[in-house]
Each structure stands twice: as structure tokens, then as C-alpha cells.
Amino acid sequence: MKGKSFLTLASLIFVLAWLMIGFIPVSYAQEKTFHLKYSASMLPVTHEITRVPAIDWGKELEKRSAGRIKVTVFADGSLTPPTQAYDGVVKGISEVACSAFTYTPGRFPVMTALDLPNGLISGVVATKTINEFYRRLKPKELDDTHPLFFFAHGPGVLHTVKKPVHKLEDVTGLKLRSTGAVQMIARALGASPVAMTFGETYDALAKGIVDGALFNMNSLEKAKLAEILKFTTLNYSSSYNSGFWVVMNIKTWNSLPVDLQKIVTEVSEMYTDLTAKVFDMIDQSGYDFSLKLGHEFIKLSEAESARWKKAVEPVFDDYIKRSNEKGLDGKMIVKVLRELCEKYNR
């Protein structure tokens, strides 16, 4: 009897041990904490476009995951500068990053089509457009990361220091601060584009190095440019909207349990809309702020708007040509984009 009891007890211990071995890894996987470094490379921590799609996004992930995901945000290029943020994610310097497509010319030939003068009327409209544009085309240029969401700012329009611009001819000869695809817009309108970083713009305007710039409305307040710029021409028919990306390191994404992947996807969808609305909110604030300083906003007539739209058409032709040279179907890309612009502008 004693021998049998000993065997029974030993068998029980053996079974319990195997059960523990079987269950501990599962429990551990459920409780593992994932620490994500987020390179919000463009703006300081106080700016809404750092706070909402980075800091608030991270807090929401931590809340919904019950602390299993923790996000540390590195703002203002402190981890990787805007031009290196995407490569930083690919190499694992950061697990997540946010930057603008335009900061790496040639790297995203399909997605930078949104920077063309598409005339999208708001950040919300541009954000809906860029996300559906990506879903429709799924360009391979982002395949070395896991895209989380995209967003875009409101209309980038013309601002000048001394000369009010009422018609297309008034643009001729102006020196305009512009970068990337926006330089082509400036040239098509008759101006001379001058490349410089956004941080150099205030002094360049103040010293008369440039006569104006093309950018969205919130910078009038956020960068205090309304202190120098006195006129804004609302050239919406030829305006542009810069697209931004938020991506995750592909190995990090694949390491997340399915339930956490679901949470990340849901939170990212939520912050797509929130970020777009914030962009429109700060654009409106920039408009209101400038009005109080006596800034003049110039509306173009319907006929004049049509002239500006026609003037920037060569920018699309050039994009199609350059895309074709890279083995892409530039005509198809522009066709899809214009369909979506029309759909969401309505």
C-alpha cells in the first residue's frame, strides 16, 4: 500500500509539474510588457501634432492594454531627425516613428503624390484621402515597416510680407520659401522657389531674403509668422497638403500577441481622425490669431481660381513623367488620387 501511495503521489507531482511547465509560458506571454520608443521627430513636445498622434496615442494604448504596452515619446528629433526617422524604425532605433513623406525625397514616390497641388479643402478631407489612397494602391515603398496610420495637414496656401497677391500675375518674381514638391508649385505659379528649413523661415522673411512662403495656416500662429507676414492669398484650387506617416518596426509588430495587435490597430484608427481634426482646429486658430493682428486674407474669384488650377497642371505632368521613369504607372496614380480628392472634397 505504501509503495502504491508513493507512486500515486509521485505521479501527481509529475503531472502537476508538466501542467505548470505548459501553462507558465502562456501566462508569461499574456503578462509581458512591450516597451516602445516612439520617435516623434518633427516638433517639440508641446505641439499638438506631437501630443495627439504620439503622446496621447501612447497613453491610450497603455490604458487599453492594461499596461502591457508602454510608449516613451522622443520629440523634436531627439532620437532620430525627421529625415532619418523612417530608417530609424527599419533599423530598430525606434519601434515607432512619425514624420512627413516630403522629408525623404524619392523614398516614397507613390505616397508623395498627396503633396501635389490637389486642392483638398481641409486636414480631415486630406487625411481621409491619403488613407484610402494607401489602401487602394498598397505601394511596396512601406513594406519594410508596418504602417499604423496616415494623416495630412490642411491647405498649404500663399503668404506674403509686403505684396498682396490678388491675381496670378502678382506672383511673378516673388521669392518664396518652399521645399520638396512645393518648390514645383511655386515655380508653376511664376515665383522663384528658395529652399530652407522651416526653422530658418522667420529670419529669412524678416530680413527680406524671401518675399513669402507656401504653408498651411497654423504656422501663422505656431511659428509666429503672422508677426511678419501681412497677406494670405487663399489659393485653394492650387493648394497642397503634406502627408505624414506613423509606422512600426515590422519585427516589433510581429512580436505582439494578436490581442495587442488588435488594440494597436483600433487605437491607430481612432487617432487618424483625431489628428486630422486637430490639424483643422489649429489652422482655424492660426486664421483667427492673424486676423487680430490685422492680417489680410485675399479670396480669389471663381475665374481666377480656375487660372491658378490650370497653372499648376504641369506639376502633375512632371510627376507622371518621373513616376514612369521609376517603373511606376504615374498616370494611374494621379487618376486614383484625383478620384479620391473629388470624392472627399464633396
ZIGI-V771037 format. One record per run of one state. SS is the DSSP state (A for helix, B for strand, O for the rest). FROM is the first residue (numbers start at 1). LEN is the number of residues. If there is no record, write none. Layout:
ss & from & len
SS & FROM & LEN
SS & FROM & LEN
//
This chain:
ss & from & len
O & 1 & 1
A & 2 & 30
O & 32 & 2
B & 34 & 7
O & 41 & 7
A & 48 & 17
O & 65 & 4
B & 69 & 7
O & 76 & 6
A & 82 & 10
O & 92 & 4
B & 96 & 5
A & 101 & 3
O & 104 & 7
A & 111 & 5
O & 116 & 7
A & 123 & 15
O & 138 & 2
A & 140 & 3
O & 143 & 2
B & 145 & 8
O & 153 & 3
B & 156 & 5
O & 161 & 7
A & 168 & 4
O & 172 & 3
B & 175 & 3
O & 178 & 3
A & 181 & 8
O & 189 & 3
B & 192 & 3
O & 195 & 3
A & 198 & 9
O & 207 & 5
B & 212 & 4
O & 216 & 3
A & 219 & 4
O & 223 & 2
A & 225 & 3
O & 228 & 3
B & 231 & 4
O & 235 & 1
A & 236 & 3
O & 239 & 1
B & 240 & 1
O & 241 & 2
B & 243 & 7
A & 250 & 6
O & 256 & 2
A & 258 & 35
O & 293 & 3
B & 296 & 4
O & 300 & 2
A & 302 & 10
O & 312 & 1
A & 313 & 13
O & 326 & 4
A & 330 & 16
O & 346 & 1
//
